[in-house]
Amino acid sequence: MIQIVTADGRREQEVLQSMRARAARAGAEIDRAVAAILADVREKGYPAVAAYSKRFDGAEPYEIPPERLEEACRACPAGLLAALERAAANIRDYNEKLLVKSQEWRSPDGGVVGRVVRGLGRVGIYVPGGTAAYPSSVLMNAVPAKVAGVGEIVMVTPPTENLNDAVLAAARIAGVDRVIAVGGAQAVAALTYGAGFIPRVDKLVGPGNAYVAAAKRMAYGQLDIDMVAGPSEVLVIADDAADPKLAAADLLSQAEHDRLASAVLLTTSRALAEAVDREIVRQTGYLSRSEIMEASLRDFGCAIVCASLEDCAALANEIAPEHLELMTEDPRALLPRIQNAGAVFLGAWSPEPLGDYLAGPDHVLPTSGTARFFSPLSVDSFLKTMSIIQYDRDSLAPIRGDIVRLAEAEHLTAHANSIRVRFEDVDGPADKGGHT
């Protein structure tokens, strides 16, 4: 089912090019439609949001009361509710350990400098509706924001006829402050500009369809976003000691997301690659989303046979995958060679779904090679910092001449004057140039 190629400097590059091309499939038509919605909401406010909501979702936006979230918790099976609470606890613990604090210290000149860390004022979380309702994504987006001390978390989700109980229960568990039934690009626009009872937010996170993704990309700059997410992907590095059944299962766990998902195996063993391919065929036969998996693996699945694990790691760094599994005899030995990945899973007992749901690190990860410069969502994503500078006369005096010289080198005489007027009693009148 998957093509098997031997790395020769050309064939593997063709695979990389195919993966990169997936990110460009959105199309200009979607961009034009989304740009019009954003402009309309910016100009007309809530009436435009309501009109688009009725047109696309068949209902006006409305706020979901806290009692409905409590009702959703009661409606969830006890086992599912316990799993959501356990996942939330692990995510919370992980992010609390990452949380940075405000700091101040004495500079070499004797002044006080430092940094104040604050949570963002208000954050929006987009949650898809219908069959794409993922309660785990609610936890992964909302819990780190809560740990960061965000002032208000506003979740939006399309006003479907039957709102998903697990999604609403996850919002309650994560501590979401408000839940508003509004979806699509109009929801992004409302959160960007503010519209009626829908508030403007400082940052918007969460997955959505192509229209939502385009709207987030266009809104960036008016607010912050998590990232522009592309199709999901997994890359497995495996040596000849790996179990082909496990490698195949993990490749399929990403291929089932959608037809554009990418599942790639890098291995030093052609025999293993062939065994993994047989396992993929066998396991696909009893899994529910076989048609999607077959399309994904046919178009974007591949096994590349490399000369060494070092070559596997170098190719993985070039791909910069969202999920990277090191299914080798000694994954810790290979880890220092890995530079670019959203999340790294070490060993056969650390499958990618563990990270999707329960381990604690976030499953909102950079895709389409952007792990070269983007990082996973975390508590850091919901913080902003302010610099602190405090000098007194005694600490400013010895360095005043250097400040004046630097200001004058840039022809900013008012900057230099700001320093000079503070020391006229010793340097002479500022309008005479002082003596610094």
N, C-alpha and C positions, 0 to 999 in steps of 0.2 A: 504493500500500500504506500510506503514511502520510498522515495528514490534514495539510492545509496551511491555516494560519489567518493572518490579518493582525492584528497587534497593534492593539487598540483600547481597551485598558484593562480589558476584560472577558474576551475569549476567552482571552488568554494566562493570566489568573488561573485560569480553569477548568482549564487544563492543569496549572498548578502544584498546584492542589488535588488533582488526580488522582494526581500523583506523590507527594504527601505521604501520601495514603491508603494507598499500598502498604506503608508501614512498619507499619501497624496490623493486618496480616492474620494474625498468629500465632495469636491465639485463646486464650480462657480455659482450654480443655480441655488444651492443651499445658502451660500454666502450672501447672495442678493436678497433672498427672502428674509434672512435673519437681520441683515442691515436695515431693512425697511421696518421690521418690528421694533428694533431698538430705537430707531429715529422716531417712530410713532409714539412709543411709550415715553420717550424723553420729552416730546412736545405736548402730549395730551394727558399723560399720567394714567390714573386708575381707569378711566373710561376705555382707554385703548387696551389695557390689560384685560379688563372684563370682556371686551368684544372678542379679542383673540382667544380667550379661555372658552367662551361659549362656542366659538367657531371650531376650535380644534378638539376640545374636550367635552363639549356639551353642557357645561355648567360654569357659573360665575365662581371666582375664588371665594373661599370662606375660611374662617379660622376654626380649627378643630379644638374643642375644649379639653382641658386636662382630664375631665371625667371620662372622656372617650379613650384616653391612653390607659387609664386605670382599668377600664372595661376590657381593653385589648389584652392587658396582662392576665386578667382572669380567664379570658377566652383561649389563651395559648395553652397547649399541653404542658403539663408540669415539667416534663423532661426537657422540652425546648426552652422553657423559661429559665430553667436551671443552667442550661448550656449558654444562653445569652448572658446570664449574670456571671458565669465563670469566665467567659470571654472578656466581658467588660472589666472584671477584676484584674485579669492578666494584662490587658491593654493599659489600664490605669497604673498598675505597678511598674510596668516598663517605662511609661512616660514620666512618672514621678521621679524615677532614677535618672532620667535625662534632663530634668528641668534645671535650667541655669538660674543663678541668683544675681541680684544687683551687687556691684562691687565698687569700692573706692580705695585708692591708695595714694601715697606720696610720690609725686614725680621726681626725677633727678634734680629739678630746679627748686623743689621744696613746696610746690603747690599741690593742691588736691585734685586728682582727676579720677574718673571712673565711668561707670555705666549703670543706668537704671533700666531694669527689665520690666516691661508691662505686658499683660495680656491685651489683645485687641479689644476694641469696644464692643463690636457686634459682628458676628460671623453668620453667614448663610450656608446651609447644607442642602444640596439638591439630592433628592432620592427619587429614582425612577418609579413608575407605577406599573400596574399590570403584571405580566409574566416576568418582568425584569426587576421585581421587588426583592432587594437584598438586605435583610436586617443586619447582616454582618457589616455592611458598608456604613450603616448608621452608627454603629459602635466605633468603627475605625476612624470616622470623621469627627464624631461628637466628643468622645472621651478625651482624646488629646487636647481638644479645645477647652474642655472643662478643666483639665489639669493646668493648662496655661493661665487660667483665670480670666477667660473671655467674659466680658460683661453680660452679653446676651447671645444665645444661640437660637437661630431661627431656621427651622427645617421646612422646606417646601416639597410637596409631592403632588402629582396630578390629581385632580378631583374625580377619581374613578368611582364607579357605583359602589364597589365593595373595597374599602380601604383595607390594606393588608394588616392583619392583627399583629403579626410578628414584627413588622416594621414599626408600628405604633408602640408596641411593647418595648422594642429596642430604644426608641426615643425616650420613653419614660425611664428606663434603666440608665441610659447615658446622661440624663439630666438636661435634655433639650428644653429650652424655656418656652418656645412657641412653635406650633405646627400649623402651617397654612396650606390649604389645598389649592395649589396653583402649580402648573407645570409648563414645560416647553420653553422656547426662547422668550416668551412673555414673562415667565417667572424670573429668568435671568435679568431681563430688562427692569422689572419691578424692583428687584433687589439692588440693581446698579444705581437707579435714579431715585428710588422711593416712589410709591404709588398708593395713595389712600392709606389704608391700614397696613399695607405691606411696607416695612421700613427699608431704608437704605442700609446696606451692610458695608463693612470694611474689607471683607474677604469672602469669596464664594468657593466652596469645595464640593466635591461629590461627582459621581459619574452621570452621564446622560446620553441621549442619542446624538446623531450627527448635528442636529439643529442646536441642541444644548451646548455641545462642544464648540460649535462655531460662535455661538453667542458669548460664551465665556472668553474665547480668544479675542473677540472684538471689544468686549467690555473691559479687558485688562488695561489698566492705567486709570480708569475711573474707580476701580477696586482691584484688589489683589485676587489671584486665583491659585489653586493648588498646582495645576499643570494642565497642558493640553494633552489629554490621554489618547493614545492610539489603540489599535487592537492588542489583545492580550498575547503574551508570548512566554515560552519556557525554553530553556536550553539545558540539556543534561550532558555533563561530561562523565563518561564511564570508561573504566578500564576492563580488562578481560575477566576480572573477578566479580564484576557486577552481575546482578540477577536480571536477566532480560524481562522477566515478568514484571518486576517492579519498575524498571525503566519505561516499559511500554505503558503501564498504568499511569505513570506521572506525565508522560507526553500526552496521553489521551485526556487527562484532567484539565489541560489547557485547551486542547483542540475542541472540546465541547462548548467553549464559550461562544464562538461564532465562526463563520466561514473564513474570516480574515485572520483568525488566530494563528499563531506560528508555534510549531513544536519541532525543535531541532536537537538531534543527538550528535555529539562529538565523541569519538571513541578511537582508541588505538587498535581495535580488533574488528576486522570485517566479519568474523564469525559472530561476534556479539551483535553487530548491526543487523545481520540477517536473522538472528534469533529474535531480536526486538521486533523486527518487521512481522515475523510470524505471530508473535504475541499480540501485536496491534490488531492483526486480522482476527485472531481468536477472540480477544476481549471486546472488540467493536461489535461482534455478533450478538452479545447479550446486554449491551448498554443502550439506554433509551434515546440518546441523541446521535445515533450512528450516522445519519445523513449529513449532519453538520460536521461531525468529526472526519468523515471521509472526504468531504470537500476541503476542509482546512488542511488535512494532511496531504491531499493530492496537490494542492496549490502552494502551500507554504510549509509543508513538512519535509524533512530531509535528514539523512544520516551522513555525516562526513567522517571519513576514516583518515586520521592524521598519523604522522610518523611517531609522535610522542605526546605525553601529557603536557609537556611544555608548549608544544605547538597547539594543542587544544586550548590551553589557557590564553595564548596569544590571540587565537581566533575569537575566543569568547570576549576578550577585551575589545576587539574591533566591533563585534556585534553589540556589546553593551546591553545584555538582555534584561528584561523586567525581572524574571525569575531565573536563577542559576542554581542547578543542583550539581553537587560534586559527589557522584556516586562511584567513588574510587576506594581502593583499599585503605588509603591514608589521606582523607580529605583535608586534614589540617596541614599536611605538608604542601598541598597545592594552593591553599588559601593565600599565602603571601604573593603568589603570582597573579592573583585576581585584582584588577584595578577598577573595572567598570561593570557594575550590576546593580539592579534595584535591591534585591535581597538574595543572599547566598544561603543555601540549605546544605548542611554538611552531613553526608552519610546516608545510608539506605533507610534509616529510621527517622529521617527528617523530610518527609514529602511536602511538596508545595502546598497542599490543602491545609497542612498544619499551620502555615503562615497565614493562609487566607482567613482562618477562623479563630484560632485559639492561642497561639504561642505568645502574643503580646505585641511584637513589632507590627507596623501598619501594613496593610495590603494595598494601600494607595501608593503605587510605585511608578517610576519613570518608564516609558515605553519607547519603542521605535528608535533605539539608540541614544535616547536622551539621558541615560544613566551615566554618560560621559561627563555631564555637568549638572544634572538634577539629582536630588536626594529623595528618599521616601518621605511621605507625610509623617509628621511627629509633633510633639509638643512645641518644638522650635518653630513650626510653621505658623503658629498662632501667637507668637511673641513679636514685639517690636522693642527696640532699645533707644535710649536717649543718652547722649554723652553728658558728663558732668565735668565742669572746670571751675575750680575755686582757688584763686591766688590772693594773697594779701600784699601790702606794699613792699614788705621785705623780700618776698619771693619774686615779685614782678620787677623790682628795681634792677637786679643784676642782668636781666635778659632784655631790658627795654631797648637797648641799642640794636640788638640783633633783629628785633621785631621791626623797628623803624627802617633799618637797612633793607630788609626783605620787602617791606611795603613800598619803599621808594624805588626799588629795583623793578617793581611792577607798575610804577607810576600811579600808585594809589595814595595820594597825599593825605586824604581824610583818614585813612587807616593809620598812617604815621602820626597824624595830629591827635588821634584818640589816645595814643600812648604819651605823647609829649605834654598834653595839657595836665596830665596827672603828676608830672614832675617839674612843673614850672618853678617851684620854690628852690630847686637845686640846679636845674639846667637852664633857667632863664625862660623868657616868654616863648610860647609855642609858635607865635607868628614870626618870630625871628629865626626859627629853625632849631632852637634849643642847642644843646651841646652833646647830643647822643650820637 
